[in-house]
Amino acid sequence: MPKRILKVTINVNNVLIRTALDQLQREAKIHFVYDEENIDSGKRVSLSYTETPLNAVLDDFCKQTSLRYEVKRNLILSYLQRLLENNRKT
């Protein structure tokens, strides 16, 4: 059976990261798992997509925030890019 591609619609302009994540969670019916300390509380993002594959929206989100993500079932694990880079160096 082919894997279903989850598509989302989101339109946020210059909102806090947490606000964008909350809206994506509601729209896609998924859960983000992340450490609040790794999220820049003042950083803002803009996303404007209609019926777009979730991975494309998340890729854009990550470009704007220096975050990375990993999908595990219906959970999306988010983490800072520099943490990943530090792990690669050791």
N, C-alpha and C positions, 0 to 999 in steps of 0.2 A: 504494500500500500504506500503511495507516495506521501512524503512528509508535507504537511500543510504549512504554507508560509503565512505567518501572522502579519497582517497589514494594519497600520494605525493611521489615525488622523489626529493631528495636533497643530495648534496655532497659538504659540506663546511668543511674546516679544519683550525682550529685556527683563526676564523674570529670574528670581533666585533659583539656583540649582535645585534646591529642595522642592520648590514649586513645580518645576518642570518634571522632576522625578515622580512626584505625586500624581500629576496629570497623566504621565505615561503609564503608571501603574493602573489607574482607573480605566484608561482607554484600552489597554492591552490585556487587562485582567491577569497581570503578572506581578511578581514581588521582587523588589530590589533588596539586596542585602549589602550593607556597607557600613563602615565605621564613620560616625558623624565627625570624628576628629580629622578624617581625611578629606572632608568636603569643605571647600572655601566658602564660608557662610555669606560672604559679600559678593561672590562671583555671580554674574548674570549670563543668561543664555537666551537665544532666540531660535525657535524651531517652527517652521511652517511647512507642513506636509499633509497630503490628502491621500488616503488609501495607499500608503507607502510601506514596503517591507520594514518591519521593526529593526532589523539589523542595519539598514541604511540610516534610519533615524538615530539609532544609538551610535553609529560611526560618526555622524555629524556632531552629536552631543559630546562625544569624547574629544573630538578635535577642539571644541570650544572650552573644555574643562580640564584637560590634562588627565582625565580619568580613562581607565580601560575597563572592559567588562568581559565576563565569561558566563556562558549560558549553561545552566544545570537544570534540566527539566523545565519547570515553570518559574525557576528562580534566576535572577540575573545578579551576579556578584560583581560589584564595582570596586575598583581600587585605583590608587594613584599610579600614574605611569612611572614616576620616579622610584616607587617601591619595587616595581617589576624590574626596572633597570638596575637597581641596587642588588637584587637577587641574582641577576645574570653575571654581575662582576665578581661575586663571591663563589 
